[in-house]
Amino acid sequence: MFELLDTLTTVLRENLDQPWLWLLVFGIAALDAVIPLSPSETTVVTVAVLIGPDPARLLLLFAVAAGGALAGDCASHLIGRRAGPGLLRRMQRTERNRRRYEWVRTRTNKYTPLLVIAGRYLPGCRFATGMATGSMRYPFGRFLAFDALGACGWAAYSVLIGYIGGSQFTDDPLKGLLLAYGLALLLCGCVEVGRRIAARRRQANTEVRVGEPV
């Protein structure tokens, strides 16, 4: 596994100036909003590690990743606007996807800015948020503004994680990748723990209100 990863990093490092690599980053960042299994964050972090302490290239990576993420989110939003009930039913065939969609839909009107900006850090929520806001005809201009903030924040976070790994191990990108992935997993774990704590508190508050005498 490590030999394969080392070979991959060598190939990518030798092609950092090739246009196809930047098109690949843009495409994967965009596809993650339509195909939730697309490894957008992993791709951006990996390229950032290989770039290392090179401000010009890191800035270019940030712009390409943010642009791709924004394009993909807008695509999922427009698909939601035009999909109709048929596609939405197909999207909700599995129980997991149905729960995601309902969770996003019921909170769209009240928490749309938060969902659009922060939802991208939760697995599958980028697609669900775009489809839900689109199907509910949320104003596209407002969606675009909030999503631009979210895309820029996500791109900056991913590039920064990769930069930390690459700057610490400039002569050994494999170790830089492992450090960056470890940091990313740690941050994701903290976000998930915080989300569960908040959900339990909301549930406890709801039970208290329900149990109060009328």
Buried (B, 14 or more C-beta within 10 A) or exposed (E): EEEEBBEBBEEBBEBBEEEEBBEBBBBBBBBBBBEBEBEBBBBBBBBBBBBBEBEEBBEBBBBBBBBBBBBBBBBBBBBBBEBEEEBBEEBBEEEEBEEBBEBBBEBBEEEBBEBBBBBBBBEBBBBBBBBBBBBBEBEBEEBBEBBBEBBBBBBEBBBBBBBBBBBBBEEEBBEBBBBBBEBBEEEBEEEEEEEEEEEEEEEEEEEEEEEEEE
